[in-house]
Amino acid sequence: MSLADILDPLQQPLATVLDTPVGWTEVLGFGSGALCVWLVARQHLANWPIGIANNLLFVLLFTQSGLYADAGLQIVFITLAAYGWWTWTHGGGPGSPDLPVRNTVRAEWIRLCAAGVLGTAGLTVLLDHATDSTVPFWDALTTTLSLAATYGQCRKLVESWWLWIAADVVYIPLYAYKELYLTSLLYAGFLALCLVGLRNWKRDLCVPQRELAEVTG
């Protein structure tokens, strides 16, 4: 039995939404993706393995839809997930193994912005000349935003949620344009969960400050 035979059932239509067939890949990606973001918002370690499973599903889905940068992005996400998994459990330093939530410092913003501009420009040119992508700029933009947001998530940077929000605002109409309606709906749900995550992480950011005030007061 070949890999294609194993994957074929995942690509079969399960239902029809707005006259467009929806397969198991998109449905399972919907469920695992929503669960992953919910777990991240709660800072639950299980978000990483579930996120890896979600990335594998989206590699299949995006390749079928001609969103090649997004498909390649999933491979990078898997690598970052392994890094994030480790930092969340070992990144707090001696005596504090859990990584604390913190703000993004200026030097990090400069590096992220520079990487974002260069990455978007480079990917746009690559997709425009090397693939049959019909949306090279938007595919590249969401790719770089997502990478920056995932890095911030790995380091528990509060502002990573704003990067996810910016990416989701573009993803929602982009996937609808590609007739991935269920995935577009998923990212609308992601947008709502991002707002919850932003609120939760901001609250956790304030906890050490309140505790310090109580001790010194």
C-alpha positions in Angstrom: 0.0 0.0 0.0 1.4 3.4 -1.0 1.3 6.7 0.9 -1.2 8.0 -1.7 -3.5 5.1 -0.9 -3.4 5.9 2.8 -4.0 9.6 2.2 -6.7 9.2 -0.4 -9.6 8.8 2.1 -8.7 12.1 3.8 -9.1 13.8 0.4 -12.6 12.4 -0.3 -15.5 14.8 -0.1 -17.4 14.6 3.2 -20.0 17.3 2.7 -20.8 20.3 0.5 -20.6 23.8 1.7 -21.7 26.7 -0.6 -21.6 24.2 -3.6 -18.0 23.4 -2.7 -17.0 19.9 -1.5 -15.4 19.7 1.9 -13.1 16.8 2.7 -11.9 15.1 5.8 -8.6 16.9 5.7 -10.3 20.3 6.1 -12.7 19.0 8.7 -10.0 17.5 10.8 -7.9 20.6 10.3 -10.8 22.7 11.5 -11.2 20.7 14.7 -7.5 20.3 15.6 -6.7 23.9 14.8 -9.5 25.3 17.0 -8.5 23.0 19.9 -4.8 24.0 19.5 -5.5 27.8 19.7 -7.8 27.3 22.7 -5.0 25.4 24.5 -2.5 28.1 23.6 -4.8 30.8 25.1 -4.8 28.7 28.3 -1.0 28.1 28.1 -1.6 24.4 28.1 1.4 22.3 27.0 -0.8 19.9 24.9 -1.2 22.7 22.3 2.2 21.6 20.8 1.5 18.0 19.8 -2.0 18.9 18.7 -0.6 21.7 16.7 1.8 19.4 14.9 -1.0 17.1 13.9 -2.9 20.1 12.6 0.2 21.2 10.6 0.4 17.8 8.9 -3.3 18.0 7.8 -2.8 21.5 6.4 0.2 20.5 4.4 -2.2 18.2 2.4 -4.9 20.8 2.2 -2.9 23.8 1.1 -0.9 21.8 -1.4 -4.1 20.7 -3.1 -5.3 24.4 -3.1 -2.1 25.8 -4.6 -1.2 27.8 -1.5 2.4 26.6 -1.6 3.9 29.1 0.8 1.3 28.1 3.4 1.9 24.5 2.8 5.7 25.0 3.3 4.9 27.1 6.3 3.4 24.1 8.0 6.8 22.3 7.9 8.4 25.3 9.6 5.6 25.3 12.1 6.4 21.7 13.1 10.0 22.7 13.7 9.0 25.7 15.7 6.5 23.5 17.6 9.3 21.3 18.8 11.3 24.4 19.8 8.2 25.9 21.6 7.5 22.7 23.4 11.0 22.7 24.8 11.1 26.4 25.7 7.7 26.2 27.5 9.1 23.5 29.8 12.8 24.5 30.1 13.0 28.2 29.2 12.3 29.7 32.6 15.9 29.1 33.8 17.1 27.5 37.0 14.5 27.3 39.7 11.8 28.4 37.3 11.4 25.8 34.6 8.2 27.2 33.1 8.6 30.1 30.7 6.9 33.3 31.9 4.7 35.5 29.8 6.5 38.8 28.9 6.4 41.8 26.5 8.4 42.0 23.3 11.5 44.2 23.7 12.5 46.8 21.1 15.4 44.7 19.7 13.0 41.8 19.1 10.6 44.1 17.3 13.3 45.4 15.0 14.4 41.9 14.1 10.8 40.7 13.5 9.9 43.7 11.4 13.1 43.4 9.3 12.6 39.6 8.8 8.9 40.3 7.9 9.6 42.8 5.2 12.4 40.8 3.6 10.6 37.6 3.9 7.4 38.9 2.4 9.3 40.5 -0.5 11.4 37.4 -1.2 8.5 35.0 -1.0 6.3 37.1 -3.2 9.0 37.1 -5.9 9.6 33.3 -5.5 5.9 32.4 -5.6 5.3 34.7 -8.6 8.0 33.2 -10.7 8.4 29.6 -9.5 4.8 28.5 -8.9 1.3 28.9 -10.4 0.1 30.8 -7.3 -2.7 33.3 -8.0 -2.1 35.2 -4.8 1.7 35.4 -4.3 1.8 38.6 -2.2 -1.0 37.6 0.2 0.3 34.1 0.5 3.7 35.5 1.3 2.4 38.1 3.8 0.4 35.6 5.8 3.4 33.2 5.8 5.7 35.8 7.3 3.1 37.1 9.8 2.4 33.6 10.9 6.1 32.8 11.4 6.7 35.9 13.4 3.6 35.1 15.5 4.7 31.5 16.1 8.1 32.6 17.2 6.5 35.0 19.7 4.2 32.2 20.9 7.3 30.0 21.5 8.8 32.7 23.7 5.4 33.6 25.3 5.5 37.2 24.0 2.1 38.9 24.6 2.3 40.8 21.3 2.4 37.6 19.3 -1.3 37.6 19.6 -1.5 40.9 17.7 0.5 39.3 14.9 -1.9 36.4 14.8 -4.8 38.8 14.7 -3.2 40.6 11.7 -2.6 37.3 9.9 -6.2 36.1 10.5 -7.7 39.3 9.1 -5.9 38.4 5.8 -6.4 34.6 6.0 -10.2 34.8 6.3 -10.9 36.4 2.9 -7.9 34.6 1.3 -9.3 31.2 2.1 -12.8 32.2 1.1 -11.3 33.3 -2.3 -9.7 29.9 -2.6 -13.1 28.3 -1.8 -11.8 26.9 1.4 -14.9 28.0 3.2 -14.6 25.8 6.3 -11.0 26.9 6.8 -12.1 30.5 6.4 -14.7 29.9 9.1 -12.0 28.3 11.2 -9.8 31.3 11.0 -12.7 33.6 12.0 -12.9 31.4 15.1 -9.1 31.7 15.4 -9.6 35.5 15.4 -12.0 35.3 18.3 -9.7 32.9 20.2 -6.8 35.2 19.6 -8.7 38.0 21.4 -9.3 35.6 24.3 -5.6 34.6 24.3 -4.5 38.2 24.3 -6.7 38.9 27.3 -5.5 35.8 29.2 -1.8 36.5 28.5 -2.1 40.1 29.5 -3.7 39.0 32.8 -0.9 36.5 33.4 1.7 39.2 32.6 0.3 41.4 35.4 0.3 38.6 38.0 4.1 38.8 38.9 3.8 42.6 39.1 0.8 42.3 41.6 2.7 39.7 43.6 5.8 42.0 43.8 3.6 44.9 44.9 2.1 42.8 47.6 5.5 41.7 48.9 7.1 45.2 48.8 3.9 46.9 50.1 
